């Protein structure tokens, strides 16, 4: 989740910390004692985090797709990042006990598409390659919306299938829909489009605020329809929410339109790097906490945030040596 912008938007950098806290909350499963609250947060409003991260990547990646040398350098760095963290997390997903065909299938899918949260890096690489080779094509936005819609449909397929069927097992695999094709590329293209057409400079702030209010209203309504009429009380995790096609880019634009300097003596790029470290580290912290103690989800969340932040600050102090991890 690195960027190459020389003129930092401090508010956007600070908001990354808020987004990371949302991601950690999703993976911890906060409010698990209250299904409705959990759905509206963990599987609802908190899901805005990853699309915005992809939009940020696409926005700053626009500089890379105009230069083949910069693109190749970027791609090599992303591949190194993916391989490094895949190796670090290998003990958590390598099949050791009761090895069978199902376990091996899951292992190889995680090896290719990324373990747990590392799918993000694989999807970012796929999205970047798509942006580079399609940079001069027209009507890509229509294609991106179509891809996101297709991913949404694939996500909901499992709801209408028999739990003991082969089709259910196939469509319950997140990599089928949560990948670079259906998620990473569309969101990164939106970010690239915003940068290429100078949307942030051209659009009126009041119109953006109105669009955000509309988007949040649509998001709330969509979540209600999904929970009460599609899931009907059943528990499913979701990534694709159609209204995020509006809410995520509008919120990003609103953040980027605020160019105020809040921290004169602090380079917020450092905060962005710390947030990246927090994203990559926190699942290990969650794993160790849940293995060692049987604690309520809210306590696990607080401990995960604190420990992840401390570990991230430590890694940040070693960033010159561990450059391949950021």
Short mmCIF file of the C-alpha atoms (twelve columns), coordinates in Angstrom:
data_MODEL
# 
_entry.id   MODEL 
# 
loop_
_atom_site.group_PDB 
_atom_site.id 
_atom_site.type_symbol 
_atom_site.label_atom_id 
_atom_site.label_alt_id 
_atom_site.label_comp_id 
_atom_site.label_asym_id 
_atom_site.label_seq_id 
_atom_site.Cartn_x 
_atom_site.Cartn_y 
_atom_site.Cartn_z 
_atom_site.pdbx_PDB_model_num 
ATOM 1   C CA . UNK A 1   0.000   0.000   0.000   1 
ATOM 2   C CA . UNK A 2   2.819   2.347   -0.835  1 
ATOM 3   C CA . UNK A 3   2.571   5.550   -2.835  1 
ATOM 4   C CA . UNK A 4   4.994   7.798   -4.619  1 
ATOM 5   C CA . UNK A 5   3.361   11.174  -4.225  1 
ATOM 6   C CA . UNK A 6   5.741   13.970  -3.315  1 
ATOM 7   C CA . UNK A 7   3.031   16.337  -2.086  1 
ATOM 8   C CA . UNK A 8   1.254   14.457  0.661   1 
ATOM 9   C CA . UNK A 9   -2.372  15.006  1.542   1 
ATOM 10  C CA . UNK A 10  -2.157  14.885  5.305   1 
ATOM 11  C CA . UNK A 11  -5.845  14.286  5.966   1 
ATOM 12  C CA . UNK A 12  -5.859  11.312  3.590   1 
ATOM 13  C CA . UNK A 13  -2.764  9.891   5.299   1 
ATOM 14  C CA . UNK A 14  -4.317  10.258  8.750   1 
ATOM 15  C CA . UNK A 15  -7.554  8.679   7.526   1 
ATOM 16  C CA . UNK A 16  -5.557  5.586   6.564   1 
ATOM 17  C CA . UNK A 17  -5.198  4.881   10.267  1 
ATOM 18  C CA . UNK A 18  -8.988  4.969   10.619  1 
ATOM 19  C CA . UNK A 19  -9.277  2.550   7.685   1 
ATOM 20  C CA . UNK A 20  -6.708  0.195   9.214   1 
ATOM 21  C CA . UNK A 21  -8.663  0.186   12.467  1 
ATOM 22  C CA . UNK A 22  -11.726 -0.819  10.417  1 
ATOM 23  C CA . UNK A 23  -9.799  -3.674  8.772   1 
ATOM 24  C CA . UNK A 24  -8.604  -4.968  12.143  1 
ATOM 25  C CA . UNK A 25  -12.176 -4.796  13.451  1 
ATOM 26  C CA . UNK A 26  -13.319 -6.887  10.479  1 
ATOM 27  C CA . UNK A 27  -10.712 -9.573  11.072  1 
ATOM 28  C CA . UNK A 28  -11.273 -9.664  14.834  1 
ATOM 29  C CA . UNK A 29  -15.033 -9.824  14.333  1 
ATOM 30  C CA . UNK A 30  -16.005 -7.135  16.821  1 
ATOM 31  C CA . UNK A 31  -19.609 -6.996  18.034  1 
ATOM 32  C CA . UNK A 32  -19.946 -10.718 17.310  1 
ATOM 33  C CA . UNK A 33  -22.342 -10.909 20.278  1 
ATOM 34  C CA . UNK A 34  -24.795 -8.678  18.363  1 
ATOM 35  C CA . UNK A 35  -25.447 -10.101 14.861  1 
ATOM 36  C CA . UNK A 36  -27.229 -7.019  13.503  1 
ATOM 37  C CA . UNK A 37  -24.614 -4.558  14.773  1 
ATOM 38  C CA . UNK A 38  -21.845 -6.861  13.566  1 
ATOM 39  C CA . UNK A 39  -23.346 -7.013  10.089  1 
ATOM 40  C CA . UNK A 40  -23.773 -3.248  9.755   1 
ATOM 41  C CA . UNK A 41  -20.183 -2.653  10.889  1 
ATOM 42  C CA . UNK A 42  -17.969 -5.664  10.131  1 
ATOM 43  C CA . UNK A 43  -19.842 -6.584  6.942   1 
ATOM 44  C CA . UNK A 44  -21.143 -3.110  6.253   1 
ATOM 45  C CA . UNK A 45  -19.616 0.296   6.811   1 
ATOM 46  C CA . UNK A 46  -16.162 -1.047  7.693   1 
ATOM 47  C CA . UNK A 47  -15.993 -2.637  4.224   1 
ATOM 48  C CA . UNK A 48  -15.319 0.807   2.802   1 
ATOM 49  C CA . UNK A 49  -11.669 0.495   3.891   1 
ATOM 50  C CA . UNK A 50  -10.267 -1.845  1.237   1 
ATOM 51  C CA . UNK A 51  -11.950 -0.150  -1.769  1 
ATOM 52  C CA . UNK A 52  -10.486 3.187   -0.662  1 
ATOM 53  C CA . UNK A 53  -7.043  1.612   -0.351  1 
ATOM 54  C CA . UNK A 54  -7.370  0.328   -3.920  1 
ATOM 55  C CA . UNK A 55  -8.535  3.758   -5.106  1 
ATOM 56  C CA . UNK A 56  -5.495  5.345   -3.425  1 
ATOM 57  C CA . UNK A 57  -3.251  2.825   -5.188  1 
ATOM 58  C CA . UNK A 58  -4.866  3.546   -8.549  1 
ATOM 59  C CA . UNK A 59  -4.726  7.310   -8.015  1 
ATOM 60  C CA . UNK A 60  -0.983  7.348   -7.416  1 
ATOM 61  C CA . UNK A 61  -0.331  4.475   -9.832  1 
ATOM 62  C CA . UNK A 62  -1.440  6.731   -12.685 1 
ATOM 63  C CA . UNK A 63  2.131   8.075   -12.718 1 
ATOM 64  C CA . UNK A 64  3.535   4.585   -13.223 1 
ATOM 65  C CA . UNK A 65  1.435   3.507   -16.199 1 
ATOM 66  C CA . UNK A 66  2.803   6.277   -18.390 1 
ATOM 67  C CA . UNK A 67  6.355   4.970   -18.056 1 
ATOM 68  C CA . UNK A 68  7.279   1.338   -18.776 1 
ATOM 69  C CA . UNK A 69  10.414  1.498   -16.598 1 
ATOM 70  C CA . UNK A 70  8.449   2.811   -13.594 1 
ATOM 71  C CA . UNK A 71  5.760   0.204   -14.163 1 
ATOM 72  C CA . UNK A 72  8.248   -2.688  -14.215 1 
ATOM 73  C CA . UNK A 73  9.942   -1.348  -11.093 1 
ATOM 74  C CA . UNK A 74  6.566   -1.062  -9.362  1 
ATOM 75  C CA . UNK A 75  5.525   -4.574  -10.387 1 
ATOM 76  C CA . UNK A 76  8.787   -6.114  -9.169  1 
ATOM 77  C CA . UNK A 77  8.326   -4.385  -5.836  1 
ATOM 78  C CA . UNK A 78  4.750   -5.635  -5.468  1 
ATOM 79  C CA . UNK A 79  5.764   -9.208  -6.358  1 
ATOM 80  C CA . UNK A 80  8.586   -9.052  -3.795  1 
ATOM 81  C CA . UNK A 81  6.146   -7.697  -1.218  1 
ATOM 82  C CA . UNK A 82  3.699   -10.521 -1.931  1 
ATOM 83  C CA . UNK A 83  6.304   -13.277 -1.819  1 
ATOM 84  C CA . UNK A 84  7.867   -11.926 1.383   1 
ATOM 85  C CA . UNK A 85  4.628   -11.829 3.363   1 
ATOM 86  C CA . UNK A 86  3.449   -15.141 1.893   1 
ATOM 87  C CA . UNK A 87  6.583   -16.733 3.316   1 
ATOM 88  C CA . UNK A 88  6.108   -15.015 6.679   1 
ATOM 89  C CA . UNK A 89  2.554   -16.326 6.959   1 
ATOM 90  C CA . UNK A 90  3.354   -19.779 5.551   1 
ATOM 91  C CA . UNK A 91  3.210   -21.479 8.992   1 
ATOM 92  C CA . UNK A 92  -0.428  -20.375 9.308   1 
ATOM 93  C CA . UNK A 93  -1.707  -21.844 6.061   1 
ATOM 94  C CA . UNK A 94  0.658   -24.697 5.213   1 
ATOM 95  C CA . UNK A 95  -1.295  -27.978 5.570   1 
ATOM 96  C CA . UNK A 96  0.370   -30.128 8.198   1 
ATOM 97  C CA . UNK A 97  -2.330  -32.252 9.789   1 
ATOM 98  C CA . UNK A 98  -4.813  -34.450 7.927   1 
ATOM 99  C CA . UNK A 99  -3.570  -33.612 4.462   1 
ATOM 100 C CA . UNK A 100 -6.192  -34.414 1.843   1 
ATOM 101 C CA . UNK A 101 -7.301  -33.143 -1.543  1 
ATOM 102 C CA . UNK A 102 -9.483  -30.382 -0.039  1 
ATOM 103 C CA . UNK A 103 -6.689  -29.101 2.170   1 
ATOM 104 C CA . UNK A 104 -4.260  -29.119 -0.733  1 
ATOM 105 C CA . UNK A 105 -6.740  -27.282 -2.959  1 
ATOM 106 C CA . UNK A 106 -7.190  -24.578 -0.333  1 
ATOM 107 C CA . UNK A 107 -3.436  -24.362 0.208   1 
ATOM 108 C CA . UNK A 108 -2.637  -23.869 -3.476  1 
ATOM 109 C CA . UNK A 109 -5.419  -21.319 -3.876  1 
ATOM 110 C CA . UNK A 110 -3.983  -19.352 -0.940  1 
ATOM 111 C CA . UNK A 111 -0.501  -19.755 -2.354  1 
ATOM 112 C CA . UNK A 112 -1.587  -18.196 -5.655  1 
ATOM 113 C CA . UNK A 113 -4.226  -15.681 -4.600  1 
ATOM 114 C CA . UNK A 114 -2.798  -14.807 -1.194  1 
ATOM 115 C CA . UNK A 115 -3.332  -16.025 2.341   1 
ATOM 116 C CA . UNK A 116 -6.144  -14.299 4.248   1 
ATOM 117 C CA . UNK A 117 -5.496  -10.520 3.956   1 
ATOM 118 C CA . UNK A 118 -2.628  -10.974 1.486   1 
ATOM 119 C CA . UNK A 119 -5.153  -11.360 -1.342  1 
ATOM 120 C CA . UNK A 120 -4.970  -7.565  -1.386  1 
ATOM 121 C CA . UNK A 121 -1.395  -7.569  -2.720  1 
ATOM 122 C CA . UNK A 122 -2.159  -10.129 -5.427  1 
ATOM 123 C CA . UNK A 123 -5.244  -8.152  -6.430  1 
ATOM 124 C CA . UNK A 124 -3.229  -4.928  -6.485  1 
ATOM 125 C CA . UNK A 125 -0.672  -6.525  -8.815  1 
ATOM 126 C CA . UNK A 126 -3.446  -7.760  -11.113 1 
ATOM 127 C CA . UNK A 127 -5.108  -4.359  -11.060 1 
ATOM 128 C CA . UNK A 128 -1.850  -2.595  -11.852 1 
ATOM 129 C CA . UNK A 129 -1.146  -4.858  -14.815 1 
ATOM 130 C CA . UNK A 130 -4.681  -4.249  -16.092 1 
ATOM 131 C CA . UNK A 131 -4.295  -0.486  -15.791 1 
ATOM 132 C CA . UNK A 132 -0.974  -0.519  -17.610 1 
ATOM 133 C CA . UNK A 133 -2.127  -2.518  -20.617 1 
ATOM 134 C CA . UNK A 134 -5.553  -0.871  -20.869 1 
ATOM 135 C CA . UNK A 135 -4.442  2.705   -20.252 1 
ATOM 136 C CA . UNK A 136 -5.293  3.871   -23.768 1 
ATOM 137 C CA . UNK A 137 -8.556  1.976   -24.171 1 
ATOM 138 C CA . UNK A 138 -11.983 3.589   -24.049 1 
ATOM 139 C CA . UNK A 139 -15.098 2.604   -22.077 1 
ATOM 140 C CA . UNK A 140 -13.030 0.880   -19.404 1 
ATOM 141 C CA . UNK A 141 -15.206 2.404   -16.689 1 
ATOM 142 C CA . UNK A 142 -18.219 0.515   -18.049 1 
ATOM 143 C CA . UNK A 143 -16.194 -2.692  -18.049 1 
ATOM 144 C CA . UNK A 144 -15.081 -2.043  -14.465 1 
ATOM 145 C CA . UNK A 145 -18.643 -1.557  -13.262 1 
ATOM 146 C CA . UNK A 146 -19.592 -4.768  -15.080 1 
ATOM 147 C CA . UNK A 147 -16.738 -6.667  -13.421 1 
ATOM 148 C CA . UNK A 148 -17.738 -5.392  -9.992  1 
ATOM 149 C CA . UNK A 149 -21.341 -6.408  -10.647 1 
ATOM 150 C CA . UNK A 150 -20.169 -9.869  -11.726 1 
ATOM 151 C CA . UNK A 151 -18.142 -10.196 -8.523  1 
ATOM 152 C CA . UNK A 152 -21.199 -9.194  -6.511  1 
ATOM 153 C CA . UNK A 153 -23.327 -11.864 -8.176  1 
ATOM 154 C CA . UNK A 154 -20.663 -14.519 -7.599  1 
ATOM 155 C CA . UNK A 155 -20.460 -13.479 -3.956  1 
ATOM 156 C CA . UNK A 156 -24.195 -14.055 -3.415  1 
ATOM 157 C CA . UNK A 157 -24.329 -17.357 -5.316  1 
ATOM 158 C CA . UNK A 158 -23.582 -19.397 -2.189  1 
ATOM 159 C CA . UNK A 159 -26.687 -18.028 -0.471  1 
ATOM 160 C CA . UNK A 160 -28.943 -19.815 -2.963  1 
ATOM 161 C CA . UNK A 161 -27.068 -23.141 -3.067  1 
ATOM 162 C CA . UNK A 162 -27.408 -26.233 -0.938  1 
ATOM 163 C CA . UNK A 163 -24.692 -26.157 1.786   1 
ATOM 164 C CA . UNK A 164 -23.712 -29.776 1.148   1 
ATOM 165 C CA . UNK A 165 -23.390 -29.392 -2.625  1 
ATOM 166 C CA . UNK A 166 -20.202 -29.169 -4.665  1 
ATOM 167 C CA . UNK A 167 -21.296 -25.815 -6.095  1 
ATOM 168 C CA . UNK A 168 -21.621 -24.382 -2.597  1 
ATOM 169 C CA . UNK A 169 -18.075 -25.462 -1.759  1 
ATOM 170 C CA . UNK A 170 -16.798 -23.826 -4.955  1 
ATOM 171 C CA . UNK A 171 -18.627 -20.513 -4.572  1 
ATOM 172 C CA . UNK A 172 -17.759 -20.340 -0.873  1 
ATOM 173 C CA . UNK A 173 -14.111 -19.888 -1.831  1 
ATOM 174 C CA . UNK A 174 -13.415 -16.169 -1.555  1 
ATOM 175 C CA . UNK A 175 -10.766 -16.176 -4.277  1 
ATOM 176 C CA . UNK A 176 -13.500 -16.978 -6.824  1 
ATOM 177 C CA . UNK A 177 -14.836 -13.415 -6.592  1 
ATOM 178 C CA . UNK A 178 -12.568 -11.461 -4.229  1 
ATOM 179 C CA . UNK A 179 -9.608  -11.017 -6.536  1 
ATOM 180 C CA . UNK A 180 -7.836  -8.591  -8.825  1 
ATOM 181 C CA . UNK A 181 -10.217 -9.043  -11.734 1 
ATOM 182 C CA . UNK A 182 -13.530 -8.334  -10.024 1 
ATOM 183 C CA . UNK A 183 -12.364 -6.128  -7.147  1 
ATOM 184 C CA . UNK A 184 -8.803  -4.811  -7.430  1 
ATOM 185 C CA . UNK A 185 -8.828  -3.649  -11.050 1 
ATOM 186 C CA . UNK A 186 -12.219 -1.854  -10.972 1 
ATOM 187 C CA . UNK A 187 -11.380 0.091   -7.821  1 
ATOM 188 C CA . UNK A 188 -7.842  0.924   -8.962  1 
ATOM 189 C CA . UNK A 189 -9.203  2.116   -12.285 1 
ATOM 190 C CA . UNK A 190 -11.540 4.502   -10.469 1 
ATOM 191 C CA . UNK A 191 -8.532  5.977   -8.663  1 
ATOM 192 C CA . UNK A 192 -6.584  6.216   -11.907 1 
ATOM 193 C CA . UNK A 193 -9.549  7.886   -13.607 1 
ATOM 194 C CA . UNK A 194 -9.780  10.493  -10.841 1 
ATOM 195 C CA . UNK A 195 -6.090  11.326  -11.271 1 
ATOM 196 C CA . UNK A 196 -6.070  11.347  -15.075 1 
ATOM 197 C CA . UNK A 197 -9.072  13.661  -15.389 1 
ATOM 198 C CA . UNK A 198 -8.203  15.936  -12.448 1 
ATOM 199 C CA . UNK A 199 -11.600 15.248  -10.909 1 
ATOM 200 C CA . UNK A 200 -10.511 16.368  -7.440  1 
ATOM 201 C CA . UNK A 201 -9.558  19.830  -8.698  1 
ATOM 202 C CA . UNK A 202 -12.557 20.243  -10.987 1 
ATOM 203 C CA . UNK A 203 -15.481 19.031  -8.883  1 
ATOM 204 C CA . UNK A 204 -17.328 21.279  -6.440  1 
ATOM 205 C CA . UNK A 205 -16.956 20.331  -2.768  1 
ATOM 206 C CA . UNK A 206 -20.658 20.879  -2.033  1 
ATOM 207 C CA . UNK A 207 -21.616 18.443  -4.784  1 
ATOM 208 C CA . UNK A 208 -19.204 15.898  -3.315  1 
ATOM 209 C CA . UNK A 209 -20.823 16.244  0.118   1 
ATOM 210 C CA . UNK A 210 -24.289 15.755  -1.371  1 
ATOM 211 C CA . UNK A 211 -23.046 12.683  -3.247  1 
ATOM 212 C CA . UNK A 212 -21.572 11.308  -0.016  1 
ATOM 213 C CA . UNK A 213 -24.879 11.739  1.836   1 
ATOM 214 C CA . UNK A 214 -26.662 9.999   -1.041  1 
ATOM 215 C CA . UNK A 215 -24.062 7.221   -1.054  1 
ATOM 216 C CA . UNK A 216 -24.342 6.598   2.693   1 
ATOM 217 C CA . UNK A 217 -28.135 6.484   2.372   1 
ATOM 218 C CA . UNK A 218 -27.840 3.936   -0.432  1 
ATOM 219 C CA . UNK A 219 -25.298 1.934   1.551   1 
ATOM 220 C CA . UNK A 220 -27.539 1.777   4.603   1 
ATOM 221 C CA . UNK A 221 -30.518 0.754   2.488   1 
ATOM 222 C CA . UNK A 222 -28.551 -1.873  0.581   1 
ATOM 223 C CA . UNK A 223 -27.288 -3.438  3.805   1 
ATOM 224 C CA . UNK A 224 -30.850 -3.634  5.111   1 
ATOM 225 C CA . UNK A 225 -32.010 -5.410  1.947   1 
ATOM 226 C CA . UNK A 226 -29.107 -7.861  2.088   1 
ATOM 227 C CA . UNK A 227 -29.517 -8.674  5.778   1 
ATOM 228 C CA . UNK A 228 -33.286 -8.999  5.950   1 
ATOM 229 C CA . UNK A 229 -34.219 -10.204 2.456   1 
ATOM 230 C CA . UNK A 230 -31.180 -12.005 1.015   1 
ATOM 231 C CA . UNK A 231 -29.390 -13.460 4.037   1 
ATOM 232 C CA . UNK A 232 -32.619 -13.609 6.092   1 
ATOM 233 C CA . UNK A 233 -30.716 -13.716 9.351   1 
ATOM 234 C CA . UNK A 234 -28.050 -16.168 8.183   1 
ATOM 235 C CA . UNK A 235 -24.412 -15.249 8.713   1 
ATOM 236 C CA . UNK A 236 -22.238 -14.553 5.674   1 
ATOM 237 C CA . UNK A 237 -19.239 -12.299 5.263   1 
ATOM 238 C CA . UNK A 238 -19.380 -9.960  2.282   1 
ATOM 239 C CA . UNK A 239 -16.871 -7.794  0.430   1 
ATOM 240 C CA . UNK A 240 -18.891 -6.547  -2.533  1 
ATOM 241 C CA . UNK A 241 -21.417 -3.831  -1.728  1 
ATOM 242 C CA . UNK A 242 -22.734 -2.074  -4.825  1 
ATOM 243 C CA . UNK A 243 -23.111 1.338   -3.202  1 
ATOM 244 C CA . UNK A 244 -19.377 1.343   -2.468  1 
ATOM 245 C CA . UNK A 245 -18.935 2.179   -6.150  1 
ATOM 246 C CA . UNK A 246 -20.249 5.609   -5.151  1 
ATOM 247 C CA . UNK A 247 -19.314 5.951   -1.475  1 
ATOM 248 C CA . UNK A 248 -15.636 4.957   -1.721  1 
ATOM 249 C CA . UNK A 249 -14.549 7.319   -4.540  1 
ATOM 250 C CA . UNK A 250 -16.688 10.186  -3.205  1 
ATOM 251 C CA . UNK A 251 -15.179 9.894   0.275   1 
ATOM 252 C CA . UNK A 252 -11.685 9.720   -1.232  1 
ATOM 253 C CA . UNK A 253 -12.333 12.849  -3.310  1 
ATOM 254 C CA . UNK A 254 -13.648 14.682  -0.263  1 
ATOM 255 C CA . UNK A 255 -10.527 13.786  1.715   1 
ATOM 256 C CA . UNK A 256 -8.206  14.803  -1.110  1 
ATOM 257 C CA . UNK A 257 -9.934  18.156  -1.577  1 
ATOM 258 C CA . UNK A 258 -8.800  19.111  1.920   1 
ATOM 259 C CA . UNK A 259 -5.196  20.174  1.389   1 
ATOM 260 C CA . UNK A 260 -4.693  21.810  4.778   1 
ATOM 261 C CA . UNK A 261 -1.419  21.273  6.645   1 
ATOM 262 C CA . UNK A 262 -2.214  19.879  10.094  1 
ATOM 263 C CA . UNK A 263 1.266   18.665  11.091  1 
ATOM 264 C CA . UNK A 264 4.047   21.044  10.084  1 
ATOM 265 C CA . UNK A 265 6.792   19.117  11.822  1 
ATOM 266 C CA . UNK A 266 5.663   15.627  10.864  1 
ATOM 267 C CA . UNK A 267 5.854   13.857  7.524   1 
ATOM 268 C CA . UNK A 268 2.578   11.952  7.299   1 
ATOM 269 C CA . UNK A 269 4.123   9.611   4.748   1 
ATOM 270 C CA . UNK A 270 5.685   7.920   7.787   1 
ATOM 271 C CA . UNK A 271 2.192   7.383   9.189   1 
ATOM 272 C CA . UNK A 272 1.125   5.841   5.870   1 
ATOM 273 C CA . UNK A 273 4.058   3.407   6.081   1 
ATOM 274 C CA . UNK A 274 3.195   2.525   9.675   1 
ATOM 275 C CA . UNK A 275 -0.390  1.860   8.602   1 
ATOM 276 C CA . UNK A 276 0.883   -0.458  5.866   1 
ATOM 277 C CA . UNK A 277 2.890   -2.376  8.452   1 
ATOM 278 C CA . UNK A 278 -0.192  -2.596  10.674  1 
ATOM 279 C CA . UNK A 279 -2.188  -4.063  7.805   1 
ATOM 280 C CA . UNK A 280 0.357   -6.781  7.141   1 
ATOM 281 C CA . UNK A 281 1.120   -7.656  10.772  1 
ATOM 282 C CA . UNK A 282 -2.234  -7.664  12.546  1 
ATOM 283 C CA . UNK A 283 -3.496  -11.167 11.518  1 
ATOM 284 C CA . UNK A 284 -0.476  -12.730 13.236  1 
ATOM 285 C CA . UNK A 285 -1.279  -10.774 16.386  1 
ATOM 286 C CA . UNK A 286 -4.914  -11.897 16.229  1 
ATOM 287 C CA . UNK A 287 -3.820  -15.508 15.747  1 
ATOM 288 C CA . UNK A 288 -1.484  -15.423 18.754  1 
ATOM 289 C CA . UNK A 289 -4.041  -13.698 20.992  1 
ATOM 290 C CA . UNK A 290 -6.904  -16.044 20.112  1 
ATOM 291 C CA . UNK A 291 -4.651  -19.074 20.522  1 
ATOM 292 C CA . UNK A 292 -3.287  -18.014 23.901  1 
ATOM 293 C CA . UNK A 293 -6.410  -16.579 25.544  1 
ATOM 294 C CA . UNK A 294 -10.179 -16.927 25.371  1 
ATOM 295 C CA . UNK A 295 -11.108 -13.243 25.481  1 
ATOM 296 C CA . UNK A 296 -14.168 -11.263 24.350  1 
ATOM 297 C CA . UNK A 297 -13.891 -9.811  20.855  1 
ATOM 298 C CA . UNK A 298 -13.712 -6.215  22.083  1 
ATOM 299 C CA . UNK A 299 -10.747 -7.015  24.327  1 
ATOM 300 C CA . UNK A 300 -9.019  -8.886  21.506  1 
ATOM 301 C CA . UNK A 301 -9.599  -5.855  19.289  1 
ATOM 302 C CA . UNK A 302 -8.019  -3.391  21.721  1 
ATOM 303 C CA . UNK A 303 -5.057  -5.667  22.402  1 
ATOM 304 C CA . UNK A 304 -4.582  -6.303  18.669  1 
ATOM 305 C CA . UNK A 305 -4.536  -2.585  17.897  1 
ATOM 306 C CA . UNK A 306 -2.036  -1.805  20.660  1 
ATOM 307 C CA . UNK A 307 0.321   -4.705  19.948  1 
ATOM 308 C CA . UNK A 308 0.108   -4.236  16.179  1 
ATOM 309 C CA . UNK A 309 0.926   -0.553  16.508  1 
ATOM 310 C CA . UNK A 310 3.952   -1.283  18.709  1 
ATOM 311 C CA . UNK A 311 5.245   -3.953  16.319  1 
ATOM 312 C CA . UNK A 312 4.661   -1.666  13.351  1 
ATOM 313 C CA . UNK A 313 6.637   1.137   14.978  1 
ATOM 314 C CA . UNK A 314 9.460   -1.351  15.541  1 
ATOM 315 C CA . UNK A 315 9.384   -2.476  11.904  1 
ATOM 316 C CA . UNK A 316 9.232   1.136   10.784  1 
ATOM 317 C CA . UNK A 317 12.455  1.835   12.683  1 
ATOM 318 C CA . UNK A 318 14.063  -0.940  10.593  1 
ATOM 319 C CA . UNK A 319 12.449  0.099   7.299   1 
ATOM 320 C CA . UNK A 320 15.771  0.647   5.489   1 
ATOM 321 C CA . UNK A 321 16.771  -2.944  6.129   1 
ATOM 322 C CA . UNK A 322 13.271  -4.340  5.694   1 
ATOM 323 C CA . UNK A 323 12.363  -2.293  2.633   1 
ATOM 324 C CA . UNK A 324 10.763  -5.352  0.982   1 
ATOM 325 C CA . UNK A 325 8.040   -5.487  3.671   1 
ATOM 326 C CA . UNK A 326 6.481   -2.069  2.983   1 
# 
